[in-house]
């Protein structure tokens, strides 16, 4: 007779990332598709830091993780902008004028 194994219930990836403790060893998602996941984790991380309940070490780890997530989000936005420029003019993407929502 074999031992029965109990599998934990799977959580959606975004919820699991938000609930995970901030550590440097957590890989930062890459690519445009993971922008929302990184942003959700970053928002949750900022919320925890704003409460002021973290130790100095936890705060430093959270800050380091937040910087990595921010850079990932920034990179994803840059990739998205490049794709839009290529769609506007595939022969000369650099000639595309950046979108400025404040310009009428």
Secondary structure as GFF3:
##gff-version 3
##sequence-region A 1 104
A	DSSP	alpha_helix	13	19	.	.	.	ID=ss1
A	DSSP	three_ten_helix	32	34	.	.	.	ID=ss2
A	DSSP	alpha_helix	35	51	.	.	.	ID=ss3
A	DSSP	alpha_helix	56	88	.	.	.	ID=ss4
A	DSSP	three_ten_helix	93	95	.	.	.	ID=ss5
###
